Amino acid sequence: MLSIHNSLSRQKEEFRPQEPGKVRMYVCGPTVYGPGHIGHARTYIAFDVIRRYLEFSGYAVTFVVNITDIHDDMIAQANKEGITIFQLAEKNIPLFFGDLDALGIRRADFSPRVTETIPEIIELVQLLVQKGFAYETEDGVYFSIDRFKEYGTLSRLVREKQVGGTRVQTDKYDKTNPMDFALWKKAKPEEPSWDSPWGAGRPGWHIECSAMSRKILGNQLDIHGGAADLMFPHHENEIAQSECALGIHPFVRYWMHTGFLNVDGEKMSKSLGNFITLPQLLKNTDARSFRFFIVLSHYRSPVDFTENSLENAKESLQRFDSLIESLQEVQQKGPSHAEMDGLLQKTRMAIKTALDDDFNFPKCWAELFEFSRKINSFIHAEQKMTETDAQKVLAFLKEINSVFGVFEFEVKKTDLETEVNELIAERGRLRAQKKFAQADAIRARLKEKGIELMDSPTGVKWKKIH
């Protein structure tokens, strides 16, 4: 039985969607004022795997990732570039989706845009005003957090430390409580705006997701995901406005948050010079290796992106690539071994147990690394692995890949052969020049890649050893 760590309760809970066999899943999407970054990639890869496993487990998943295309950052960037926010969005949205495609992240079933959801946003704000949870000021409409006694439950905000209760001056506009948040912002000169009961204006950030998720998935979500830094205030505010406007509880049955991604031990920041966009990542890094690097960690754990950690992931993935290639080359005829069938059954159950335990990626991969070691032993034991065995293992690895999306089964054998043969030729030239240390270095380099060289009277032969 699948269990999920619910950020709201801080506990693992048995997963029971509101409708058996169906999952309504919403993940907060990007604000498209510029290219996506590797923090985005961490979150969307993690939820891509979670979605895939839910589908693998038999659930019919409706998956929504929104696009925020009206925001203070959008307006500032559009003004900087001398274009409209709509032109800025049309430039960056295809770029964002192209980068996700390159990382093997499946497209969401729906990707609603804020600018296409204005009527639904206005409807929610009207409900909040009519029910007394929101009020109008000179510059907009605000949600009154003092009217929602559960405010702060998700983020464990200590309400006693909040300023509130009496009307206070927090800036040039009156708000009942300094922490009250904007639902609707009245228009400012040269900003995009839409007509509303409170005059021309645009949505506040938080109300957008409540309206978009409701429009597609209904009043209650099974899973709402996002990065950990969205827990407060964004997700806290979503709960408040959705539950108050719609009279439901809970708005979300299971809250899920991904851990932070740091770069070389520090928080990613433009000021530190360690801010990596997705186009930069994909220009300098193998996309499949980066995806593998991400799925090796638990989705809730912090991840430290370093050259060394990425290289380690790449080498580990290459070992699986070599295993797949070796399996495809097995030609020994004969029936499947009972020992192989037992290993496959045991590993399959171990993987399911790991993933059913709050999507425990590290435990899953520990099992798969041990499995690959045992399979390699089968392959290299004389007349042990049969073609029937190999096909069963390949079918199992394809099952795993339907969840993680990191393996390649159309192995480019010619690329490997070309590389090895070129290195063998270079080694031969070095030996002829009596540069034996450099020649030995090539042998060692090939061995690290799983290639063993064998000198013979008829020339140098090679074979894969793992």
Order of alpha helices (4+ residues) and beta strands (2+ residues): beta-beta-beta-alpha-beta-alpha-alpha-alpha-beta-beta-beta-beta-beta-beta-alpha-beta-alpha-beta-beta-beta-alpha-alpha-beta-alpha-alpha-alpha-alpha-alpha-alpha-beta-beta
